[in-house]
Amino acid sequence: MNQLSGVIKLSNKHLPMEAEKETKPPLPPIIDQLKEYAETRFKLLKYEAIEGSTSILASVITDVVVVISMVLCFIFASVTLAYFLADVLHSNWEGFGCVALIYLVIAIIIKLNKSSIEKPLANIFIQKIFKR
């Protein structure tokens, strides 16, 4: 009996430690952690996509506004040059004809150098798209 009472006493001494171990919250299973990780990763990808698309959209809108402003400025400058040349040449049709010839020469130069102009423009667009 003495031996049994000693074993019981030892087990009584270890009971409080075992009770402490049981009160700690168990770690979540690996499946729950993986689900949580996947949900967090999906949210992160969604937010990154939203950020990328909004920055591209904002860039496109500002570029469109700048291009429209430049086109309007170009048109008004062309009309002003045409009227100036018409005043110098004392004929409206000659002034507007000279401006038309200037644009024809510019168009021919661009057409002849099309390949050397396309590559830098394509590179600029690619850099703009992948810019962060």
C-alpha positions as CSV (number, residue, x, y, z in Angstrom):
1,M,0.0,0.0,0.0
2,N,2.8,2.4,0.7
3,Q,4.0,2.2,-2.8
4,L,0.5,3.0,-4.1
5,S,0.0,5.9,-1.8
6,G,3.3,7.3,-3.1
7,V,2.2,7.0,-6.6
8,I,-1.0,8.7,-5.8
9,K,0.8,11.5,-4.1
10,L,3.0,12.0,-7.1
11,S,0.1,12.0,-9.4
12,N,-1.6,14.6,-7.1
13,K,1.4,16.8,-7.4
14,H,1.3,16.7,-11.2
15,L,-2.4,17.4,-11.5
16,P,-2.1,21.2,-11.1
17,M,0.5,21.3,-13.9
18,E,-1.7,19.2,-16.2
19,A,-4.6,21.5,-15.4
20,E,-2.5,24.5,-16.4
21,K,-1.6,22.8,-19.7
22,E,-5.3,22.2,-20.4
23,T,-6.3,25.8,-19.7
24,K,-4.1,27.2,-22.4
25,P,-5.9,27.7,-25.7
26,P,-5.1,25.0,-28.2
27,L,-3.3,26.1,-31.4
28,P,-5.6,26.2,-34.4
29,P,-5.3,23.3,-36.8
30,I,-3.2,23.7,-39.8
31,I,-6.3,23.7,-42.1
32,D,-7.7,26.7,-40.4
33,Q,-4.4,28.5,-40.7
34,L,-4.2,27.7,-44.4
35,K,-7.8,28.9,-44.9
36,E,-7.1,32.2,-43.1
37,Y,-3.9,32.6,-45.1
38,A,-5.7,32.0,-48.4
39,E,-8.4,34.5,-47.5
40,T,-5.8,37.1,-46.5
41,R,-3.8,36.5,-49.7
42,F,-7.0,36.9,-51.8
43,K,-7.9,40.2,-50.1
44,L,-4.4,41.4,-50.7
45,L,-4.5,40.5,-54.4
46,K,-7.9,42.2,-54.7
47,Y,-6.6,45.4,-53.1
48,E,-3.5,45.4,-55.3
49,A,-5.6,45.0,-58.4
50,I,-7.9,47.8,-57.3
51,E,-4.9,50.1,-56.6
52,G,-3.3,49.2,-60.0
53,S,-6.5,49.8,-62.0
54,T,-7.3,53.1,-60.3
55,S,-3.8,54.4,-60.9
56,I,-3.9,53.4,-64.5
57,L,-7.4,55.0,-64.9
58,A,-6.2,58.2,-63.2
59,S,-3.2,58.3,-65.5
60,V,-5.3,57.8,-68.6
61,I,-7.7,60.5,-67.6
62,T,-5.0,63.1,-67.0
63,D,-3.3,62.1,-70.3
64,V,-6.6,62.6,-72.2
65,V,-7.1,66.0,-70.6
66,V,-3.5,67.0,-71.6
67,V,-3.9,65.7,-75.1
68,I,-7.3,67.5,-75.6
69,S,-5.7,70.8,-74.3
70,M,-2.7,70.4,-76.6
71,V,-5.0,69.7,-79.6
72,L,-7.0,72.8,-78.9
73,C,-3.9,74.9,-78.6
74,F,-2.5,73.4,-81.8
75,I,-5.8,74.2,-83.7
76,F,-5.9,77.8,-82.5
77,A,-2.2,78.3,-83.2
78,S,-2.8,76.9,-86.7
79,V,-5.7,79.3,-87.3
80,T,-3.6,82.2,-86.0
81,L,-0.7,81.3,-88.2
82,A,-3.0,81.0,-91.2
83,Y,-4.5,84.5,-90.6
84,F,-1.1,85.9,-90.0
85,L,0.2,84.5,-93.3
86,A,-3.1,85.6,-95.0
87,D,-2.4,89.2,-93.8
88,V,1.3,89.0,-94.9
89,L,0.3,87.6,-98.3
90,H,-2.8,89.7,-98.7
91,S,-4.9,86.7,-99.5
92,N,-6.9,84.4,-97.1
93,W,-6.6,81.3,-99.4
94,E,-2.8,81.7,-99.7
95,G,-2.4,82.0,-95.9
96,F,-4.5,78.9,-95.2
97,G,-2.9,77.1,-98.1
98,C,0.6,77.7,-96.7
99,V,-0.5,76.2,-93.3
100,A,-1.9,73.2,-95.2
101,L,1.4,72.8,-97.1
102,I,3.3,72.9,-93.8
103,Y,1.1,70.1,-92.4
104,L,1.5,68.1,-95.6
105,V,5.3,68.3,-95.3
106,I,5.1,67.3,-91.7
107,A,2.9,64.3,-92.6
108,I,5.3,63.2,-95.4
109,I,8.3,63.4,-93.0
110,I,6.4,61.3,-90.4
111,K,5.3,58.7,-93.0
112,L,8.9,58.3,-94.2
113,N,10.3,57.9,-90.6
114,K,7.4,55.8,-89.3
115,S,9.5,52.9,-88.1
116,S,11.9,55.0,-86.2
117,I,9.0,56.9,-84.5
118,E,6.9,53.8,-83.6
119,K,9.5,52.0,-81.4
120,P,10.1,54.9,-79.0
121,L,6.4,55.6,-78.7
122,A,5.7,51.9,-78.0
123,N,8.4,51.9,-75.3
124,I,6.9,55.0,-73.7
125,F,3.4,53.4,-73.6
126,I,4.9,50.2,-72.1
127,Q,6.8,52.1,-69.4
128,K,3.6,54.0,-68.6
129,I,1.5,50.9,-68.2
130,F,4.0,49.0,-66.0
131,K,5.0,52.1,-63.9
132,R,4.1,51.8,-60.2
